[in-house]
Amino acid sequence: MRRAKRKAAAEGRTLTSLIEDGLRAVVDERGKPSKQPRVALPISKATGGLMPGVDLTRFSDYQEMEDLEYVERLKRSK
């Protein structure tokens, strides 16, 4: 918001007029097709599942698993 206010002041216009121009630009572009081709995102073929003994209905199990992984990362970084 601060950047928008500074830009409007630098251009000698109101913040409202700056916002209106921005909205017009967004609305006008919606009808135009995208110039960039769509990129196909990779899809994981991984199989697996939860670690044995983890029950996601018990959030404490998930937190404990995260804590253990964090401690291991700390040990490796030393």
Distance bins in CASP14 RR format, pairs under 12 A and 6 or more apart:
PFRMAT RR
TARGET T0000
AUTHOR 0000-0000-0000
RMODE 2
METHOD distances of the structure
MODEL  1
1 7 0 0 0 0 0 1 0 0 0 0 0
1 8 0 0 0 0 0 1 0 0 0 0 0
1 15 0 0 0 0 1 0 0 0 0 0 0
1 18 0 0 0 0 0 1 0 0 0 0 0
1 19 0 0 0 0 0 1 0 0 0 0 0
2 8 0 0 0 0 0 1 0 0 0 0 0
2 9 0 0 0 0 0 1 0 0 0 0 0
2 15 0 0 0 0 0 1 0 0 0 0 0
3 9 0 0 0 0 0 1 0 0 0 0 0
3 10 0 0 0 0 0 1 0 0 0 0 0
3 15 0 0 0 0 0 1 0 0 0 0 0
3 18 0 0 0 0 0 1 0 0 0 0 0
4 10 0 0 0 0 0 1 0 0 0 0 0
4 11 0 0 0 0 0 1 0 0 0 0 0
4 13 0 0 0 0 0 1 0 0 0 0 0
4 14 0 0 0 0 0 1 0 0 0 0 0
4 15 1 0 0 1 0 0 0 0 0 0 0
4 16 0 0 0 0 0 1 0 0 0 0 0
4 17 0 0 0 0 0 1 0 0 0 0 0
4 18 1 0 0 1 0 0 0 0 0 0 0
4 19 1 0 0 1 0 0 0 0 0 0 0
4 20 0 0 0 0 0 1 0 0 0 0 0
4 21 0 0 0 0 0 1 0 0 0 0 0
4 22 0 0 0 0 1 0 0 0 0 0 0
5 11 0 0 0 0 0 1 0 0 0 0 0
5 12 0 0 0 0 0 1 0 0 0 0 0
5 13 0 0 0 0 0 1 0 0 0 0 0
5 14 0 0 0 0 1 0 0 0 0 0 0
5 15 1 0 1 0 0 0 0 0 0 0 0
5 16 0 0 0 0 0 1 0 0 0 0 0
5 18 0 0 0 0 1 0 0 0 0 0 0
5 19 0 0 0 0 0 1 0 0 0 0 0
6 12 0 0 0 0 0 1 0 0 0 0 0
6 13 0 0 0 0 0 1 0 0 0 0 0
6 15 0 0 0 0 1 0 0 0 0 0 0
6 18 0 0 0 0 0 1 0 0 0 0 0
7 13 0 0 0 0 1 0 0 0 0 0 0
7 14 0 0 0 0 0 1 0 0 0 0 0
7 15 0 0 0 0 1 0 0 0 0 0 0
7 17 0 0 0 0 0 1 0 0 0 0 0
7 18 1 0 0 1 0 0 0 0 0 0 0
7 19 0 0 0 0 0 1 0 0 0 0 0
7 21 0 0 0 0 0 1 0 0 0 0 0
7 22 0 0 0 0 0 1 0 0 0 0 0
8 14 1 0 0 1 0 0 0 0 0 0 0
8 15 1 0 1 0 0 0 0 0 0 0 0
8 16 0 0 0 0 1 0 0 0 0 0 0
8 17 1 0 0 1 0 0 0 0 0 0 0
8 18 1 0 1 0 0 0 0 0 0 0 0
8 19 0 0 0 0 1 0 0 0 0 0 0
8 20 0 0 0 0 0 1 0 0 0 0 0
8 21 0 0 0 0 1 0 0 0 0 0 0
8 22 0 0 0 0 0 1 0 0 0 0 0
9 15 0 0 0 0 1 0 0 0 0 0 0
9 17 0 0 0 0 0 1 0 0 0 0 0
9 18 0 0 0 0 1 0 0 0 0 0 0
10 18 0 0 0 0 0 1 0 0 0 0 0
11 17 0 0 0 0 1 0 0 0 0 0 0
11 18 1 0 0 1 0 0 0 0 0 0 0
11 21 0 0 0 0 0 1 0 0 0 0 0
12 18 0 0 0 0 1 0 0 0 0 0 0
13 19 0 0 0 0 0 1 0 0 0 0 0
13 20 0 0 0 0 1 0 0 0 0 0 0
13 21 0 0 0 0 1 0 0 0 0 0 0
14 20 0 0 0 0 1 0 0 0 0 0 0
14 21 0 0 0 0 0 1 0 0 0 0 0
15 21 0 0 0 0 0 1 0 0 0 0 0
15 22 0 0 0 0 0 1 0 0 0 0 0
16 22 0 0 0 0 0 1 0 0 0 0 0
16 23 0 0 0 0 0 1 0 0 0 0 0
17 23 0 0 0 0 0 1 0 0 0 0 0
17 24 0 0 0 0 0 1 0 0 0 0 0
18 24 0 0 0 0 0 1 0 0 0 0 0
18 25 0 0 0 0 0 1 0 0 0 0 0
19 25 0 0 0 0 0 1 0 0 0 0 0
19 26 0 0 0 0 0 1 0 0 0 0 0
20 26 0 0 0 0 0 1 0 0 0 0 0
20 27 0 0 0 0 0 1 0 0 0 0 0
21 27 0 0 0 0 0 1 0 0 0 0 0
21 28 0 0 0 0 0 1 0 0 0 0 0
22 28 0 0 0 0 1 0 0 0 0 0 0
22 29 0 0 0 0 0 1 0 0 0 0 0
23 29 0 0 0 0 0 1 0 0 0 0 0
23 30 0 0 0 0 0 1 0 0 0 0 0
24 30 0 0 0 0 0 1 0 0 0 0 0
25 32 0 0 0 0 0 1 0 0 0 0 0
26 32 0 0 0 0 0 1 0 0 0 0 0
29 35 0 0 0 0 0 1 0 0 0 0 0
49 56 0 0 0 0 0 1 0 0 0 0 0
50 56 1 0 0 1 0 0 0 0 0 0 0
50 57 0 0 0 0 0 1 0 0 0 0 0
50 58 0 0 0 0 0 1 0 0 0 0 0
50 61 0 0 0 0 1 0 0 0 0 0 0
50 62 0 0 0 0 1 0 0 0 0 0 0
50 65 0 0 0 0 1 0 0 0 0 0 0
51 61 0 0 0 0 1 0 0 0 0 0 0
51 62 0 0 0 0 0 1 0 0 0 0 0
51 64 0 0 0 0 0 1 0 0 0 0 0
51 65 1 0 0 1 0 0 0 0 0 0 0
51 66 0 0 0 0 0 1 0 0 0 0 0
51 68 0 0 0 0 0 1 0 0 0 0 0
51 69 0 0 0 0 0 1 0 0 0 0 0
52 61 0 0 0 0 0 1 0 0 0 0 0
52 65 0 0 0 0 0 1 0 0 0 0 0
53 61 1 0 0 1 0 0 0 0 0 0 0
53 62 0 0 0 0 0 1 0 0 0 0 0
53 64 0 0 0 0 0 1 0 0 0 0 0
53 65 0 0 0 0 1 0 0 0 0 0 0
54 60 0 0 0 0 0 1 0 0 0 0 0
54 61 1 0 1 0 0 0 0 0 0 0 0
54 62 1 0 0 1 0 0 0 0 0 0 0
54 63 0 0 0 0 0 1 0 0 0 0 0
54 64 0 0 0 0 1 0 0 0 0 0 0
54 65 1 0 0 1 0 0 0 0 0 0 0
54 66 0 0 0 0 0 1 0 0 0 0 0
54 68 0 0 0 0 0 1 0 0 0 0 0
55 61 1 0 1 0 0 0 0 0 0 0 0
55 62 0 0 0 0 1 0 0 0 0 0 0
55 64 0 0 0 0 0 1 0 0 0 0 0
55 65 0 0 0 0 0 1 0 0 0 0 0
56 62 1 0 0 1 0 0 0 0 0 0 0
56 63 0 0 0 0 0 1 0 0 0 0 0
56 65 0 0 0 0 0 1 0 0 0 0 0
58 64 0 0 0 0 1 0 0 0 0 0 0
58 65 0 0 0 0 0 1 0 0 0 0 0
59 65 0 0 0 0 0 1 0 0 0 0 0
59 66 0 0 0 0 0 1 0 0 0 0 0
60 66 0 0 0 0 0 1 0 0 0 0 0
60 67 0 0 0 0 0 1 0 0 0 0 0
61 67 0 0 0 0 0 1 0 0 0 0 0
61 68 0 0 0 0 0 1 0 0 0 0 0
62 68 0 0 0 0 0 1 0 0 0 0 0
62 69 0 0 0 0 0 1 0 0 0 0 0
63 69 0 0 0 0 0 1 0 0 0 0 0
63 70 0 0 0 0 0 1 0 0 0 0 0
64 70 0 0 0 0 0 1 0 0 0 0 0
64 71 0 0 0 0 0 1 0 0 0 0 0
65 71 0 0 0 0 0 1 0 0 0 0 0
65 72 0 0 0 0 0 1 0 0 0 0 0
66 72 0 0 0 0 0 1 0 0 0 0 0
66 73 0 0 0 0 0 1 0 0 0 0 0
67 73 0 0 0 0 0 1 0 0 0 0 0
67 74 0 0 0 0 0 1 0 0 0 0 0
68 74 0 0 0 0 0 1 0 0 0 0 0
68 75 0 0 0 0 0 1 0 0 0 0 0
69 75 0 0 0 0 0 1 0 0 0 0 0
69 76 0 0 0 0 0 1 0 0 0 0 0
70 76 0 0 0 0 0 1 0 0 0 0 0
70 77 0 0 0 0 0 1 0 0 0 0 0
71 77 0 0 0 0 0 1 0 0 0 0 0
71 78 0 0 0 0 0 1 0 0 0 0 0
72 78 0 0 0 0 0 1 0 0 0 0 0
END
